[in-house]
Amino acid sequence: MHRRTKITGSTWLLAAAWLVPSAVSAQALAAPEGWKTSAERFVAMPPGFHITTSGSVLLYDPDARGGGDYAVESDGFLFPGASGGTYGLFIGGSGLDSDDAVWTSFEIGRDGNWVVRTRAHRDGEHLPVVSDRLGPEPGPVVLPGENSTGQNVLRIEVGDESVAFLLNGERVGELPRAEVSVEGIAGFRVGVDIDLHLISFDIISEDTVRSFAPAREEDS
């Protein structure tokens, strides 16, 4: 499968761009077209998105769907803060605007831990409470400093029999495909009091890469 090359943190001055609004065009600071959100601030800031939250949210484009064998990947920067909230990718989403929402997420936090969360139907009964799987466990999370961001690449690989969770190129966990929701909408799950900039959001199938993140004009 296609793998995105991680961009080094020194290459990007996203924190400075965010703190100086004049550095970004007014047109860029609009909600990403087609994406569903209830975040306090979710704007297109090419390359990618800038997101700030006070509560947990799911962010997604209804056209971003995965099925069969595929991977979902995102590269982004977590900003400094005191919140213990997590952020990451979700797959297998359905009923996302209802109380019967189903999804599987892979998230990291500022404490260096990672976690897989599932919300699913089991034996015909809906599980209303999110359950944590495989974590939290220490992982190769790049943490933000007092005045610097932490850049991390999250990837979920869905295979015939298993689902693998990768962090900065390292496989940190795996679950049987039959135990988690994988067919459906993919997007971001962002927790409490999180401030981050996500450069990319790709769905990869064989040699096809579908990108759903706003791109800079020179990259188009």
Secondary structure by P-SEA (a helix, b strand, c coil): cbbbbbbcccccaaaaaaacccccccccccccccccccccccccccccccccccbbbbbbccccccccccccccccccccccccbbbbbbccccccccccccccccccccccccbbbbbcccccccccbbbbcccccccccccccccbbbbbbbbbbbcccbbbbbccccccccccccccccccbbbbbbccbbbbbbcbbbbbcccbbbbccccccccc
